[in-house]
Amino acid sequence: MDKKELQARLRQLPSVDLVLSQAAIRQQIAQHGSDLVTFVVRSVIESARNAILNEVHQSPFSPTPLSQGERGDFSDLEEVVCQSEEAIRVIAQPLLKRVVNATGIIIHTNMGRAPLGRKVLQDLADVVLGYSNLEYDLEKAERGERSAHVVPLIKYLTNADDAVIVNNNAAGVMFALGTFAKGREVIVSRGELVEIGGSFRVPDIMAASGAIMVEVGTTNKTRLSDYKQAITANTAMILKVHRSNFEVVGFTEEVSVAELAAFSRQHRLPFLYDIGSGLIRKPKNLPLEKEPDVKSAIADGADLVAFSCDKLLGGCQAGIVAGRQEFIAKLKKAPMMRALRVDKLTLAVLSSVIRSYFNDATLLAHIPLFAMLEQSPEVLRDKAERLQQALQTHNVQAKVVDSIGRCGGGTLPMLELASFAVMLVSASKSQKERSQFAERVFMALHEAEPPVVGILRQGEMLFDVLTLSEEDIALVAGQIARVLGEQP
């Protein structure tokens, strides 16, 4: 393209004022305001201009030529208006939205981890609609402490002396390491140097805290003698990390919490146990026998226990460090405490969730993840059959199949939850066509409102009912029917 042709194409781009004068754009201005709409229109036109210029200077090594749309060939004013309307729609609508989880993974990290129940929402609304006594002591009519709304509940349920609440568990661990061991050595088993997700690893957190990591033992075996041999004058802390997202089985050995607690006291060192997964105590008749809990860790002598609030605790993202008074007091006075403290929304959620732990009945009634874990095979089969029947009313062929659910979220990695799923039946005869059908439905359901996320498994489209509520059944059936009605 020569310079003359380039100038001609650039002149074809409509002006901002011309686009803003169009009826469709004036409607957008009335709804969203002139500032936003003008910003979007300028951006669309500028993007088209840059695309034209970039095409001129495109490298000969570019893997593929630009398409008409990518070139920004907007000689048609209508096209610029359409592009602007779409951009405004994307900006104006919330990107964070409800998703229906039909994967059978209860604590799904990508979908917000532990779901919150209606009771929590009711309690939250009462607190956040208007003002609250977040840092106001109503009895004394003076400034109070925000953590007082939750910490006494934690102390009661765990028997810890005290606790602090921070952004998340990684923050709690880093905070404790930085407070008690900055520039000094922390002993940890080599078999506990875990990655907690998102490529965040225990060694990285320890390095960021300023502590010096001292590895002991091997991947599969660490003995108390390994810790004894690693003690030096520069040792500041003993750290134990729960392998919450994997298990080492077979020829293994590790030092118990009680043994490490006694060892730490003998050497006058603080002992930090990073449980991570966040189980405060073990409700009866749920598959949690092998999962460590905070109450037991405190009873076994851990000085500090750090854990998440949006996993097996069943709340929102936050982290708690609970333990002995002398250590928690130092954390409270540390300068980083203010930077890591949580807001009123988090405290309101945690207050509601933790109060549900007072007895198992309220725990199962108010915390969805425990209600899901409690579901019997009969209940799950009934849900699956009702979903299948709901699909049949829409003339959608499906069948009930066995499935395996997971707790998920970096918890209980070996736990398999017997469940049932509803599998769509395709009229296609070949496996390739069935797989293509399943993939089309899978992606189309992601664009539904609300989106429905199911399972692509061996070329089939399934919906595990373990994570579906009663209200979800009719909704999922309707969304599937709508999507199938739009498929070619």
N, C-alpha and C positions, 0 to 999 in steps of 0.2 A: 504494500500500500504506500503510495507516494504522499508527500506532504499535503498536496491539494485535496486528495481524497480524505486524508485524516482530518483536515480542517472541516470538510463537508460533513463528516460523520459527527464530529463534536458539535457542530452547529445544529444538527438535528435533535440534540437533546433539548427537551423543553426547559424553560426557566422555572425557578422555584415559584415565582408569583403566578405563573400560568397554571401550574399544578395545584397550587393552593386555591385557585379560583374555581376549580371544578366542583360540581355539586356533591359528588361522593366524598371528596376531601373536606368540603365545608361541613358535612354531617359528622365527620370524624373530629373536626375542630369543636363542634358543639358538644360532643360527648367527652372528649379527652383534653380539650384545651389547645390553644394555638401553639404554645411552646413545644409540647411533645410532637405535635403533627409537623410543625415546621422543621424540627430537628430530624425527624424520620425522612421527610421529603428531601431535605438537603443531603442526607446520607445516601439515599437511593440514587440520586442523580450523581453524586460524587463517586459512588461505587461504579456506576456505569461509565463515567468519564475515565476512571482509573483502569477499568477493564479494557477500554479502547486503546488507551496509551500503552498498557502492558502488552497488548497483542502486537502492537507495532514493535516493541522492544523484546518480544518473547525470544527466549534462548532457542537455538536450533536443537538443543538437547532435550527440549520439553517432551515428555513421554507421549502426550496426546494433544492434538489441536484443540483450541477452545471452541465450545459449541456456540450457537447463536446467542443463547441466553447468557452464557458466561462472558461473551464479548461485550455484553451490555449494549446491544444494538437497539436502543430504545427510540427509534424514529417515530413510533406510535405513542402519542400522549396517553392513550388508554392503558398501555402496558405499564407506564410509570405509575399511573394512578393505582392499578391493581397491585403492583409491587409495594407501593406505599401502604395501601390498605392491609395487605398481609403482614407487613412489618409492624404496623401499629397493633394489629390483633395479637401478634406474638408477644410484643412488649407489654400490652395492657392486661393480658390474661395471666393469672398466676401459674407459674411453672411447677410449683410444689402443690401436689394434689393427692387426693385419695386414690389408692390403688387396691384392687381386689387381689388378694394373695391366694392363688390356687396351686401353689408349688408344693405344699406339704412341709415347708420349712417354717417353723414357728417363729424363731427369732431371726428374721431375715435382715442381715446387715444393710443390703441395698434398699430395703423398703422400710427403714426406720427402726430396725431391731424390735424390741418388745412393744406390742401394741398396747395402747392405753384403753381402759374400760370407760363406760358411760359414767360410773360413779366418780371417777377422777375428773372427767369433764365437768360434771355438776359442781364438784368441790372447787375446781379451778375458777369457774365462772363467778362463784360467790366471792372469791378473793380479788380477782383482777378487774372486775367491772367497777371501776371507781378506785377509791383509796383503800388502804389496808394498814394494819399495824405492823408492817414489815420490820421497822426498827423503832417501834414505840411501845414502851411498857405501859399498858393500860392501868395496871394496879398502882404503879408508882408515879404515873403521869410524867414520865421522863424518857429520855432516849434509851432504847433497848438494844438487844443483839439479834440480828436476823437469823442466825443459826439456832436460836432458842426454840424456833418453831418445829425443828426436826431433830436436833441432836438428842434431846431427852428421850425421844422415841427410839433412836438408835441405841442409846445406852441401856434402855430397858430390854430391848430384844436381843442384844448381843452380850450384855454384861460387861461391856467396855467402860472404862472410867470416863472417857470423853471421845469426841470425834470432831473432825473438820470436813467440810463439804467443798469440793472444787469442781472444775470444769468436766473432767473425766478421769478415768482410772490412771491413764498414762501420766496426766498432770499430777495426780496424787503421789505416784511412785517417784516421779522426777523431783517433786517438791520435798519429799522425805529424804531422798538421797542427797539433794543439794543442801538441805538444812543440817543434816547430821554427818555427811561424809564428803563434803566438797574438798577436793585436793587430797583426799585420803582413800584408803583401800576398802573395797567392799567385796566380801567373799560370796561367790555364787557357784552352784553346781553347773558344770559344762552341759549337762543334760537338760538344763532349764533356761538356756539362752534362746528363748522362743521368739518367733515373729508373731505379732499380735494382729496383723492385718494392715493393708495399705502400705506394706514394706517397712512398717515401724518395728524395730527389733529392740530387745532388751539391751544389747550392747550400745545401741545408738542412744537410747534414753539415758543410760548410765553415763555415757560420754557427755551428753548435753547437760547433765546435772553437775558435771565437774568432778564426779567421783572416779576413782581408779578401779577398774574391774579386775578381780583376781579369780580366774577360773580354777575349779578343783574337780577332781574325779574325771569320769569319762562320760560319753553320751548315754550309756546304759547303766553305769554303776558309779555311785558316789557314796562313800562311807564317812562316818563321823571322823575317822582318822585323817581323811583328806582335809577336812576343815581345820583340824588341830595342827597339821603340818603347815598350813598356810598362814597362821596367825603371826603377825609381826607387830612391832611398836607402832606402825602406821595404819593398822587395821582399825576401821571406824564402825563397821556395821556388818551384820550377817543378813543376806537376802535369800529368800526362798521364793520361787516363782511356780505357780500352778500351771501345768501344761494343759490349759483349758481347751485347746483346739486340736490336740492330737494325743495319742497315748504311745508309750514305749512298753512293749510286752515281750515276754520271754525271759532271757537271762538278764534280769534287771535288779537294781537295788538302789534305794534312796533313803535319806535320813528323815525321820518323822518330824513333825512340827514340835512335838513334846521334847524330843531329843535335842533339836536345835535350840529350843527355848532354854533348856537347862544349860546347854553348852554356852550360850550367849551370856546368861546370868553369871556363869562361872568366870567368864572373861570380862564381865562388866561392859558388854557391848549391846547396843540396841539390835533387836531382831525384827526385821520387816518381812512380812509374808504378803506377797502379791497374789491374791486369789483371783482377781480379775473378773471371773464369771459372775460374781455378785450374789450368790445365794446366802441370805441372812440366816435362815434356819431351814430345816427340812420338814416340809409338811408330810403328813402320813399318807400312805397308799399312793405315792407318786414315784416314778422311776428315777429317784435321785440319791439312791443309797451310796453310790461311789463318788458323789460330788462333794468336795469340801465346802463347809459353810463357815460363816464368820463367827457365829456363836461358839462352835467347837474349837476354832482356831484360838479364840480368846481364852477359852477354858484350858487349852493345852499350853498356854503361856506365851503366845506371841505378843511382843511388845506393841507392834503396830500391824494392822491388817488393812490393806488397800483393796478396794473392789469397785466394780462398775455398778451403775444404777439402771442401765437400759438393757441389761441382759436378764439373768435369772432373778434379779430383784423385781423386775417387771415395771420399771419406771422410765423416766426420760434420761437423756444423756447427762451424766454427772459422775463424779467419783467421790468416794468417801474413804477417809483414813481414820480408823478407830483404834483405840488402844489405851495404853497407860497414861495417866494424868501428866506425869513429868514430861513425856515426849510430845503429847498433844499440845500442852501449854507452850512449848517452844515453837511448834508449828504456828500456833495462833499469833504469836508475837513476831513471826518472820515477815519481812517486808513484802515477800511474794504473795502472802495470804490475800492481800487486797486485790492483787492482779488476777488471782485465780478464783475468787469467790463467785458464787452463783447468784442469779437474780430472783425476783419474786415469783416468776412463772415456774422456775425449776423448784423452788422451795414449796410452792403450793402443790405441785404434782407429787413431790416426794412425801410431803406430809400426808396426802391422801393415800398414796400407795403403801407407805410403811404402816399406817394405822390399820390397813387391811390384814397385816400379819398378826394381829392380836389373837385370832383363832383361825383354824383351817377353813371353817365355813365361809367367813368373809373373804378369805384369801381366794378361794375358788369362785366365789360369786363376783368379786370385783376386779380380779386380775386375769385378763384373757389367756395369758400363756399357761397359767396353771389349770384353767378350765379346759384348755386344749389337751394338755398332758393327761387329764383325767378321763378323757373320752373313752368309752368302752368300744370293742369291736362292733357290738350290736348297734350302738348309736352311730358309728361311722358308716356302717353298711346302710342303715336307714337313710342317712343323708345322701349317700351316693345314689341309692335307688330313687329318691325323690328328685335329685338332679336329673337323672336319666329320664324319669317320667315327665319332668318339666320340658326337657328337650323334645320328647316325643310329641308333646302338644304343639310344638312348633315344626313338626315333621322333620326333625333332625335325628338321624340314626346314631345311637351311641350304646355302649355296653359298660357294665361295671367290672372292673378288674382289681386285682390285689395291687397294693402299692406300699412303699416304705417311706414314712415321714422322718424328719429329723428335727432335733431341737434347734440347731443352727446357731449363728451368731458367735462362733468360737466357744461353744459350750457342749458338753457331753458328746464328744466326737464319735464314740463307739455305740451310742444309743440308737437303736432302730425302732421306730414306732410303727407297729403294724397298722396299716390304714387301707383305704379303698380310694380308687380314682375312677372317674368316668372318662372313657376313651371314645373319641369320635370315630365313627365308621365311615370310611370313604368308599365311594362306588368304584373307584379306580382299581384295576386288577394288578397292575405292576407296582412293585415296591418303590420304584423311582417316582411314579406319579403320586403315590400315597404320601411319600416324604415331601414332595413339592406342595401338595395340598396342606399338609400339617404345618409347614413353614409359612405358607401364606396366611393361614388362620392365626397362627401364633403372632405374627407381626401385625396383622390387622387388629387383633384384640388389644395390642399396645396403643392403638390410636383411638380406641373407644373412650367414651366418657361415662363412667370412670373406666380407666384401663383395667383389663383383666390379664394377669400374668399366670399362665399355666406352665406345662412341662412339655418340652420336646424330647421324646425318649425313643430311640431306635426308629425314627421315622414316623412316630405316632404322636397325636395331640391328646394330652391327658390333663385332667383337672382333679387334683388331690383334694378331698373334702376335709382333711385334717385341719386345715387353716381357713375353712369357709364357715362363716356364721350362718345361722338360720336365715337371716335376711338376705344373705348373699346368693342363695340358691336360685330364686326367681330372677334376680338381676343377672347372674352369670348365664342362665339359660337364654334370657332375652338378648343379651349381647352376642352370644354365639350365633343365635338364629339370625340376628341382623347382619352380622359379618358374613355368614354363609349365603345370605340372600344377595349380597353384593359381590360374591365371588363369581368369576367367569365360568 
